[in-house]
Amino acid sequence: MICPYCGNPEQKVLDSRPAREGEAIRRRRECVRCERRFTTFEEYEMPRLFVVKRGGGREEFDRNKILNSMLIACRKRPISIDVLRTAADHVERDLRHQLIEEITSTEIGERVLAELRGLDTVAYVRFASVYRDFETLEDFREVIERLGDRTKTDHHITEEVGSK
């Protein structure tokens, strides 16, 4: 680490504390030569994760692509950006905990759908229509019927548990 002002490699650490929800350490430093202060962040290096696209191409995983696609699906829906960031974090964390180097875009899409299903059914259908490449009204009808069946099952289970 060198001073960003004078390039001196020697500095002293004045303060250290957790940052980014415990995923990094924030350090306040002072250069021993110019005495200017600056902040650094230390975080662990994540292994690289590659996405295998439907066409066979590969690209490095980008959490922002997940977040952006969720933002589009949730446009004009009552879901905060913080909730979507958390959902994108869940998807990324689950993928990285698998300790694999490659994952298909299909698997990522399914995980995003699972997150959206719990947040908003309209956003879920919007995302599914693009992700699964709907071409007919019947495609929409099938997904909506499955959502309705799932909601009825969940409601029935909730009623049974509540009555016991």
C-alpha positions as CSV (number, residue, x, y, z in Angstrom):
1,M,0.0,0.0,0.0
2,I,1.4,3.4,-0.9
3,C,0.2,6.8,0.0
4,P,-2.1,8.2,-2.7
5,Y,-0.7,11.7,-2.2
6,C,3.1,11.2,-2.2
7,G,3.7,7.6,-3.1
8,N,5.4,6.7,0.2
9,P,5.0,3.0,1.1
10,E,5.1,3.7,4.9
11,Q,2.0,4.7,6.8
12,K,0.5,4.0,10.2
13,V,-3.0,2.6,10.8
14,L,-5.1,5.0,13.0
15,D,-8.3,3.1,13.1
16,S,-9.8,-0.3,11.9
17,R,-13.4,-1.3,11.8
18,P,-15.7,-3.7,10.0
19,A,-17.4,-2.4,6.8
20,R,-19.8,-3.6,4.2
21,E,-21.8,-5.8,6.6
22,G,-18.6,-7.4,7.9
23,E,-17.4,-8.4,4.4
24,A,-14.5,-5.8,4.5
25,I,-12.3,-3.9,6.9
26,R,-12.1,-0.1,6.8
27,R,-8.7,1.3,7.8
28,R,-8.0,4.9,8.4
29,R,-4.3,5.5,7.6
30,E,-1.8,8.3,7.9
31,C,1.3,8.7,5.8
32,V,4.5,9.0,7.8
33,R,6.1,11.3,5.2
34,C,3.4,13.8,4.2
35,E,1.1,13.2,7.2
36,R,-2.0,13.2,5.0
37,R,-4.8,10.8,6.0
38,F,-6.7,8.4,3.7
39,T,-9.0,5.4,4.0
40,T,-8.5,1.9,2.6
41,F,-10.8,-1.1,2.5
42,E,-9.6,-4.6,2.7
43,E,-11.8,-7.5,1.6
44,Y,-11.3,-11.1,0.7
45,E,-10.8,-12.0,-2.9
46,M,-13.7,-13.9,-4.3
47,P,-13.0,-16.7,-6.7
48,R,-14.0,-15.9,-10.3
49,L,-17.3,-17.3,-11.4
50,F,-18.1,-17.7,-15.0
51,V,-21.6,-17.9,-16.6
52,V,-22.1,-20.3,-19.5
53,K,-24.6,-18.6,-21.8
54,R,-27.3,-20.5,-23.7
55,G,-25.3,-20.1,-26.9
56,G,-22.3,-21.7,-25.3
57,G,-20.3,-18.5,-24.7
58,R,-18.8,-17.7,-21.3
59,E,-18.5,-14.4,-19.4
60,E,-17.6,-13.5,-15.9
61,F,-20.5,-13.3,-13.4
62,D,-21.8,-9.8,-12.8
63,R,-24.2,-9.3,-9.9
64,N,-25.3,-6.0,-11.5
65,K,-26.9,-7.9,-14.4
66,I,-29.1,-9.7,-11.9
67,L,-30.1,-6.5,-10.1
68,N,-30.8,-4.7,-13.4
69,S,-33.0,-7.5,-14.7
70,M,-34.9,-7.5,-11.4
71,L,-35.3,-3.7,-11.5
72,I,-36.9,-4.0,-15.0
73,A,-39.2,-6.8,-13.8
74,C,-40.2,-4.7,-10.8
75,R,-40.8,-1.4,-12.6
76,K,-43.7,0.4,-11.1
77,R,-44.1,-2.3,-8.4
78,P,-44.0,-1.5,-4.7
79,I,-40.6,-3.1,-4.1
80,S,-37.7,-1.0,-2.8
81,I,-34.3,-1.1,-4.3
82,D,-32.9,-2.3,-1.0
83,V,-35.1,-5.4,-1.1
84,L,-33.9,-6.1,-4.7
85,R,-30.3,-5.6,-3.7
86,T,-30.8,-8.1,-0.9
87,A,-32.4,-10.6,-3.3
88,A,-29.5,-10.2,-5.7
89,D,-27.1,-10.7,-2.8
90,H,-28.9,-13.9,-2.0
91,V,-28.5,-15.2,-5.5
92,E,-24.8,-14.3,-5.6
93,R,-24.1,-15.8,-2.2
94,D,-25.9,-19.0,-3.0
95,L,-23.9,-19.3,-6.3
96,R,-20.6,-18.6,-4.6
97,H,-21.3,-21.1,-1.8
98,Q,-21.5,-23.9,-4.3
99,L,-17.7,-23.5,-4.8
100,I,-18.0,-24.0,-8.5
101,E,-16.2,-22.1,-11.3
102,E,-19.0,-22.2,-13.9
103,I,-22.8,-22.0,-13.8
104,T,-25.3,-21.8,-16.6
105,S,-27.4,-18.7,-17.2
106,T,-30.4,-21.0,-16.9
107,E,-29.6,-21.8,-13.3
108,I,-29.1,-18.2,-12.5
109,G,-32.5,-17.3,-14.1
110,E,-34.2,-20.0,-12.0
111,R,-32.7,-18.6,-8.8
112,V,-33.8,-15.1,-9.8
113,L,-37.3,-16.4,-10.4
114,A,-37.3,-18.0,-7.0
115,E,-36.4,-14.7,-5.4
116,L,-39.0,-12.8,-7.4
117,R,-41.7,-15.4,-6.6
118,G,-41.4,-14.5,-2.9
119,L,-41.4,-10.8,-3.6
120,D,-44.1,-10.0,-6.2
121,T,-46.1,-12.2,-8.5
122,V,-46.3,-9.6,-11.3
123,A,-42.6,-9.1,-11.3
124,Y,-42.2,-12.9,-11.3
125,V,-44.4,-13.2,-14.5
126,R,-42.7,-10.3,-16.2
127,F,-39.2,-11.9,-15.6
128,A,-40.4,-15.3,-16.6
129,S,-41.9,-14.0,-19.8
130,V,-38.5,-12.7,-20.9
131,Y,-36.3,-15.4,-19.3
132,R,-38.4,-18.3,-20.7
133,D,-39.0,-16.5,-24.0
134,F,-42.8,-16.5,-24.0
135,E,-44.3,-16.4,-27.4
136,T,-48.0,-17.0,-26.9
137,L,-50.8,-16.1,-24.5
138,E,-50.8,-19.8,-23.5
139,D,-47.3,-19.4,-22.1
140,F,-48.5,-16.7,-19.8
141,R,-51.6,-18.6,-18.8
142,E,-49.5,-21.7,-17.8
143,V,-47.2,-19.7,-15.5
144,I,-50.1,-17.8,-13.9
145,E,-52.0,-21.0,-13.3
146,R,-49.0,-22.6,-11.6
147,L,-48.6,-19.5,-9.5
148,G,-52.3,-19.7,-8.6
149,D,-52.0,-23.4,-7.7
150,R,-49.0,-22.6,-5.5
151,T,-50.7,-19.8,-3.8
152,K,-53.8,-22.0,-3.1
153,T,-51.5,-24.8,-1.7
154,D,-49.6,-22.3,0.5
155,H,-52.8,-20.8,1.7
156,H,-54.3,-24.3,2.4
157,I,-51.1,-25.3,4.4
158,T,-51.3,-22.0,6.3
159,E,-55.0,-22.7,7.2
160,E,-54.2,-26.2,8.4
161,V,-51.3,-25.1,10.5
162,G,-53.3,-22.2,12.0
163,S,-56.3,-24.5,12.9
164,K,-54.2,-26.9,14.9
